[in-house]
Amino acid sequence: MHIFPFCKKTKNFQVLPDPKKRILKVFIVIKTQPLKII
């Protein structure tokens, strides 16, 4: 249930050019989708 709001947040991070936000986005993606990275 918590993954959906995170996905929406990551889409918002993608739009922002701030590198810190990009790192946050990557970190959230790694946390929400660990199987894809493995």
PQR file of N, CA, C, O and H, with PARSE charges and radii, in Angstrom:
ATOM      1  N   MET A   1       0.843  -1.206   0.000 -0.4000 1.5000
ATOM      2  CA  MET A   1       0.000   0.000   0.000 -0.0000 2.0000
ATOM      3  C   MET A   1       0.883   1.264   0.000  0.5500 1.7000
ATOM      4  O   MET A   1       0.507   2.280  -0.584 -0.5500 1.4000
ATOM      5  N   HIS A   2       2.034   1.200   0.643 -0.4000 1.5000
ATOM      6  CA  HIS A   2       2.899   2.385   0.745 -0.0000 2.0000
ATOM      7  C   HIS A   2       3.724   2.613  -0.526  0.5500 1.7000
ATOM      8  O   HIS A   2       4.265   3.699  -0.732 -0.5500 1.4000
ATOM      9  H   HIS A   2       2.339   0.374   1.117  0.4000 1.0000
ATOM     10  N   ILE A   3       3.816   1.589  -1.372 -0.4000 1.5000
ATOM     11  CA  ILE A   3       4.661   1.706  -2.574 -0.0000 2.0000
ATOM     12  C   ILE A   3       4.063   2.709  -3.568  0.5500 1.7000
ATOM     13  O   ILE A   3       4.805   3.421  -4.244 -0.5500 1.4000
ATOM     14  H   ILE A   3       3.376   0.707  -1.205  0.4000 1.0000
ATOM     15  N   PHE A   4       2.744   2.772  -3.663 -0.4000 1.5000
ATOM     16  CA  PHE A   4       2.111   3.647  -4.668 -0.0000 2.0000
ATOM     17  C   PHE A   4       2.423   5.129  -4.445  0.5500 1.7000
ATOM     18  O   PHE A   4       2.790   5.818  -5.397 -0.5500 1.4000
ATOM     19  H   PHE A   4       2.140   2.193  -3.114  0.4000 1.0000
ATOM     20  N   PRO A   5       2.287   5.645  -3.204 -0.5600 1.5000
ATOM     21  CA  PRO A   5       2.657   7.056  -2.995  0.2800 2.0000
ATOM     22  C   PRO A   5       4.141   7.307  -3.250  0.5500 1.7000
ATOM     23  O   PRO A   5       4.516   8.384  -3.714 -0.5500 1.4000
ATOM     24  N   PHE A   6       4.984   6.326  -2.953 -0.4000 1.5000
ATOM     25  CA  PHE A   6       6.416   6.476  -3.220 -0.0000 2.0000
ATOM     26  C   PHE A   6       6.671   6.576  -4.722  0.5500 1.7000
ATOM     27  O   PHE A   6       7.503   7.371  -5.161 -0.5500 1.4000
ATOM     28  H   PHE A   6       4.679   5.451  -2.576  0.4000 1.0000
ATOM     29  N   CYS A   7       5.960   5.776  -5.504 -0.4000 1.5000
ATOM     30  CA  CYS A   7       6.119   5.814  -6.961 -0.0000 2.0000
ATOM     31  C   CYS A   7       5.738   7.193  -7.492  0.5500 1.7000
ATOM     32  O   CYS A   7       6.400   7.730  -8.381 -0.5500 1.4000
ATOM     33  H   CYS A   7       5.284   5.131  -5.146  0.4000 1.0000
ATOM     34  N   LYS A   8       4.677   7.756  -6.947 -0.4000 1.5000
ATOM     35  CA  LYS A   8       4.256   9.098  -7.379 -0.0000 2.0000
ATOM     36  C   LYS A   8       5.317  10.126  -6.988  0.5500 1.7000
ATOM     37  O   LYS A   8       5.584  11.065  -7.738 -0.5500 1.4000
ATOM     38  H   LYS A   8       4.139   7.320  -6.225  0.4000 1.0000
ATOM     39  N   LYS A   9       5.913   9.947  -5.824 -0.4000 1.5000
ATOM     40  CA  LYS A   9       6.969  10.868  -5.375 -0.0000 2.0000
ATOM     41  C   LYS A   9       8.204  10.748  -6.271  0.5500 1.7000
ATOM     42  O   LYS A   9       8.830  11.754  -6.605 -0.5500 1.4000
ATOM     43  H   LYS A   9       5.696   9.185  -5.214  0.4000 1.0000
ATOM     44  N   THR A  10       8.551   9.524  -6.656 -0.4000 1.5000
ATOM     45  CA  THR A  10       9.736   9.342  -7.502 -0.0000 2.0000
ATOM     46  C   THR A  10       9.527  10.009  -8.852  0.5500 1.7000
ATOM     47  O   THR A  10      10.473  10.549  -9.425 -0.5500 1.4000
ATOM     48  H   THR A  10       8.042   8.707  -6.385  0.4000 1.0000
ATOM     49  N   LYS A  11       8.308   9.980  -9.365 -0.4000 1.5000
ATOM     50  CA  LYS A  11       8.016  10.651 -10.639 -0.0000 2.0000
ATOM     51  C   LYS A  11       8.212  12.160 -10.488  0.5500 1.7000
ATOM     52  O   LYS A  11       8.682  12.832 -11.406 -0.5500 1.4000
ATOM     53  H   LYS A  11       7.539   9.541  -8.899  0.4000 1.0000
ATOM     54  N   ASN A  12       7.846  12.676  -9.322 -0.4000 1.5000
ATOM     55  CA  ASN A  12       8.054  14.108  -9.069 -0.0000 2.0000
ATOM     56  C   ASN A  12       9.552  14.418  -8.967  0.5500 1.7000
ATOM     57  O   ASN A  12      10.006  15.462  -9.435 -0.5500 1.4000
ATOM     58  H   ASN A  12       7.464  12.130  -8.576  0.4000 1.0000
ATOM     59  N   PHE A  13      10.310  13.514  -8.359 -0.4000 1.5000
ATOM     60  CA  PHE A  13      11.759  13.710  -8.240 -0.0000 2.0000
ATOM     61  C   PHE A  13      12.416  13.710  -9.622  0.5500 1.7000
ATOM     62  O   PHE A  13      13.353  14.466  -9.878 -0.5500 1.4000
ATOM     63  H   PHE A  13       9.941  12.666  -7.979  0.4000 1.0000
ATOM     64  N   GLN A  14      11.912  12.855 -10.497 -0.4000 1.5000
ATOM     65  CA  GLN A  14      12.478  12.754 -11.845 -0.0000 2.0000
ATOM     66  C   GLN A  14      12.404  14.093 -12.579  0.5500 1.7000
ATOM     67  O   GLN A  14      13.312  14.444 -13.333 -0.5500 1.4000
ATOM     68  H   GLN A  14      11.151  12.241 -10.289  0.4000 1.0000
ATOM     69  N   VAL A  15      11.341  14.824 -12.358 -0.4000 1.5000
ATOM     70  CA  VAL A  15      11.149  16.106 -13.045 -0.0000 2.0000
ATOM     71  C   VAL A  15      12.149  17.143 -12.519  0.5500 1.7000
ATOM     72  O   VAL A  15      12.611  17.999 -13.273 -0.5500 1.4000
ATOM     73  H   VAL A  15      10.604  14.539 -11.745  0.4000 1.0000
ATOM     74  N   LEU A  16      12.479  17.066 -11.238 -0.4000 1.5000
ATOM     75  CA  LEU A  16      13.394  18.047 -10.652 -0.0000 2.0000
ATOM     76  C   LEU A  16      14.841  17.732 -11.052  0.5500 1.7000
ATOM     77  O   LEU A  16      15.249  16.572 -11.019 -0.5500 1.4000
ATOM     78  H   LEU A  16      12.104  16.371 -10.625  0.4000 1.0000
ATOM     79  N   PRO A  17      15.611  18.747 -11.427 -0.5600 1.5000
ATOM     80  CA  PRO A  17      16.992  18.534 -11.859  0.2800 2.0000
ATOM     81  C   PRO A  17      17.978  18.437 -10.689  0.5500 1.7000
ATOM     82  O   PRO A  17      19.150  18.112 -10.883 -0.5500 1.4000
ATOM     83  N   ASP A  18      17.504  18.715  -9.495 -0.4000 1.5000
ATOM     84  CA  ASP A  18      18.387  18.696  -8.321 -0.0000 2.0000
ATOM     85  C   ASP A  18      19.024  17.312  -8.156  0.5500 1.7000
ATOM     86  O   ASP A  18      18.304  16.318  -8.063 -0.5500 1.4000
ATOM     87  H   ASP A  18      16.553  18.979  -9.336  0.4000 1.0000
ATOM     88  N   PRO A  19      20.360  17.229  -8.118 -0.5600 1.5000
ATOM     89  CA  PRO A  19      21.031  15.920  -8.000  0.2800 2.0000
ATOM     90  C   PRO A  19      20.697  15.205  -6.694  0.5500 1.7000
ATOM     91  O   PRO A  19      20.621  13.977  -6.660 -0.5500 1.4000
ATOM     92  N   LYS A  20      20.499  15.962  -5.630 -0.4000 1.5000
ATOM     93  CA  LYS A  20      20.136  15.326  -4.349 -0.0000 2.0000
ATOM     94  C   LYS A  20      18.792  14.628  -4.472  0.5500 1.7000
ATOM     95  O   LYS A  20      18.607  13.534  -3.940 -0.5500 1.4000
ATOM     96  H   LYS A  20      20.561  16.959  -5.657  0.4000 1.0000
ATOM     97  N   LYS A  21      17.858  15.252  -5.169 -0.4000 1.5000
ATOM     98  CA  LYS A  21      16.545  14.640  -5.370 -0.0000 2.0000
ATOM     99  C   LYS A  21      16.685  13.392  -6.241  0.5500 1.7000
ATOM    100  O   LYS A  21      15.990  12.397  -6.037 -0.5500 1.4000
ATOM    101  H   LYS A  21      18.009  16.141  -5.601  0.4000 1.0000
ATOM    102  N   ARG A  22      17.587  13.460  -7.204 -0.4000 1.5000
ATOM    103  CA  ARG A  22      17.799  12.302  -8.089 -0.0000 2.0000
ATOM    104  C   ARG A  22      18.345  11.126  -7.279  0.5500 1.7000
ATOM    105  O   ARG A  22      17.925   9.984  -7.468 -0.5500 1.4000
ATOM    106  H   ARG A  22      18.152  14.268  -7.370  0.4000 1.0000
ATOM    107  N   ILE A  23      19.280  11.414  -6.379 -0.4000 1.5000
ATOM    108  CA  ILE A  23      19.839  10.366  -5.513 -0.0000 2.0000
ATOM    109  C   ILE A  23      18.735   9.785  -4.630  0.5500 1.7000
ATOM    110  O   ILE A  23      18.666   8.574  -4.419 -0.5500 1.4000
ATOM    111  H   ILE A  23      19.621  12.341  -6.225  0.4000 1.0000
ATOM    112  N   LEU A  24      17.882  10.657  -4.123 -0.4000 1.5000
ATOM    113  CA  LEU A  24      16.752  10.203  -3.306 -0.0000 2.0000
ATOM    114  C   LEU A  24      15.851   9.290  -4.117  0.5500 1.7000
ATOM    115  O   LEU A  24      15.399   8.256  -3.624 -0.5500 1.4000
ATOM    116  H   LEU A  24      17.938  11.641  -4.294  0.4000 1.0000
ATOM    117  N   LYS A  25      15.589   9.673  -5.364 -0.4000 1.5000
ATOM    118  CA  LYS A  25      14.736   8.877  -6.246 -0.0000 2.0000
ATOM    119  C   LYS A  25      15.340   7.487  -6.440  0.5500 1.7000
ATOM    120  O   LYS A  25      14.647   6.476  -6.326 -0.5500 1.4000
ATOM    121  H   LYS A  25      15.956  10.513  -5.764  0.4000 1.0000
ATOM    122  N   VAL A  26      16.627   7.451  -6.731 -0.4000 1.5000
ATOM    123  CA  VAL A  26      17.305   6.161  -6.939 -0.0000 2.0000
ATOM    124  C   VAL A  26      17.231   5.320  -5.669  0.5500 1.7000
ATOM    125  O   VAL A  26      16.981   4.117  -5.729 -0.5500 1.4000
ATOM    126  H   VAL A  26      17.190   8.272  -6.824  0.4000 1.0000
ATOM    127  N   PHE A  27      17.448   5.952  -4.530 -0.4000 1.5000
ATOM    128  CA  PHE A  27      17.399   5.230  -3.255 -0.0000 2.0000
ATOM    129  C   PHE A  27      16.013   4.638  -3.017  0.5500 1.7000
ATOM    130  O   PHE A  27      15.884   3.498  -2.570 -0.5500 1.4000
ATOM    131  H   PHE A  27      17.651   6.930  -4.481  0.4000 1.0000
ATOM    132  N   ILE A  28      14.976   5.426  -3.319 -0.4000 1.5000
ATOM    133  CA  ILE A  28      13.601   4.946  -3.136 -0.0000 2.0000
ATOM    134  C   ILE A  28      13.312   3.797  -4.100  0.5500 1.7000
ATOM    135  O   ILE A  28      12.671   2.816  -3.723 -0.5500 1.4000
ATOM    136  H   ILE A  28      15.081   6.352  -3.681  0.4000 1.0000
ATOM    137  N   VAL A  29      13.779   3.915  -5.331 -0.4000 1.5000
ATOM    138  CA  VAL A  29      13.557   2.845  -6.318 -0.0000 2.0000
ATOM    139  C   VAL A  29      14.247   1.566  -5.849  0.5500 1.7000
ATOM    140  O   VAL A  29      13.685   0.477  -5.964 -0.5500 1.4000
ATOM    141  H   VAL A  29      14.299   4.713  -5.636  0.4000 1.0000
ATOM    142  N   ILE A  30      15.463   1.698  -5.321 -0.4000 1.5000
ATOM    143  CA  ILE A  30      16.194   0.519  -4.816 -0.0000 2.0000
ATOM    144  C   ILE A  30      15.421  -0.108  -3.654  0.5500 1.7000
ATOM    145  O   ILE A  30      15.345  -1.332  -3.543 -0.5500 1.4000
ATOM    146  H   ILE A  30      15.919   2.583  -5.227  0.4000 1.0000
ATOM    147  N   LYS A  31      14.857   0.725  -2.799 -0.4000 1.5000
ATOM    148  CA  LYS A  31      14.112   0.203  -1.639 -0.0000 2.0000
ATOM    149  C   LYS A  31      12.800  -0.450  -2.061  0.5500 1.7000
ATOM    150  O   LYS A  31      12.394  -1.462  -1.491 -0.5500 1.4000
ATOM    151  H   LYS A  31      14.919   1.719  -2.889  0.4000 1.0000
ATOM    152  N   THR A  32      12.132   0.136  -3.070 -0.4000 1.5000
ATOM    153  CA  THR A  32      10.814  -0.375  -3.456 -0.0000 2.0000
ATOM    154  C   THR A  32      10.925  -1.525  -4.455  0.5500 1.7000
ATOM    155  O   THR A  32      10.034  -2.371  -4.526 -0.5500 1.4000
ATOM    156  H   THR A  32      12.462   0.958  -3.534  0.4000 1.0000
ATOM    157  N   GLN A  33      12.029  -1.563  -5.238 -0.4000 1.5000
ATOM    158  CA  GLN A  33      12.173  -2.619  -6.252 -0.0000 2.0000
ATOM    159  C   GLN A  33      13.544  -3.289  -6.141  0.5500 1.7000
ATOM    160  O   GLN A  33      14.364  -3.163  -7.050 -0.5500 1.4000
ATOM    161  H   GLN A  33      12.753  -0.876  -5.180  0.4000 1.0000
ATOM    162  N   PRO A  34      13.803  -3.999  -5.041 -0.5600 1.5000
ATOM    163  CA  PRO A  34      15.112  -4.648  -4.889  0.2800 2.0000
ATOM    164  C   PRO A  34      15.298  -5.829  -5.837  0.5500 1.7000
ATOM    165  O   PRO A  34      16.430  -6.149  -6.200 -0.5500 1.4000
ATOM    166  N   LEU A  35      14.219  -6.476  -6.242 -0.4000 1.5000
ATOM    167  CA  LEU A  35      14.319  -7.657  -7.102 -0.0000 2.0000
ATOM    168  C   LEU A  35      14.841  -7.294  -8.487  0.5500 1.7000
ATOM    169  O   LEU A  35      15.586  -8.071  -9.084 -0.5500 1.4000
ATOM    170  H   LEU A  35      13.300  -6.216  -5.947  0.4000 1.0000
ATOM    171  N   LYS A  36      14.469  -6.137  -9.004 -0.4000 1.5000
ATOM    172  CA  LYS A  36      14.904  -5.738 -10.346 -0.0000 2.0000
ATOM    173  C   LYS A  36      16.408  -5.505 -10.378  0.5500 1.7000
ATOM    174  O   LYS A  36      17.058  -5.784 -11.386 -0.5500 1.4000
ATOM    175  H   LYS A  36      13.864  -5.506  -8.519  0.4000 1.0000
ATOM    176  N   ILE A  37      16.963  -4.997  -9.288 -0.4000 1.5000
ATOM    177  CA  ILE A  37      18.405  -4.721  -9.239 -0.0000 2.0000
ATOM    178  C   ILE A  37      19.186  -6.026  -9.103  0.5500 1.7000
ATOM    179  O   ILE A  37      20.259  -6.176  -9.686 -0.5500 1.4000
ATOM    180  H   ILE A  37      16.435  -4.770  -8.469  0.4000 1.0000
ATOM    181  N   ILE A  38      18.651  -6.958  -8.340 -0.4000 1.5000
ATOM    182  CA  ILE A  38      19.319  -8.254  -8.160 -0.0000 2.0000
ATOM    183  C   ILE A  38      19.192  -9.034  -9.471  0.5500 1.7000
ATOM    184  O   ILE A  38      19.678 -10.160  -9.568 -0.5500 1.4000
ATOM    185  H   ILE A  38      17.779  -6.836  -7.866  0.4000 1.0000
TER
END
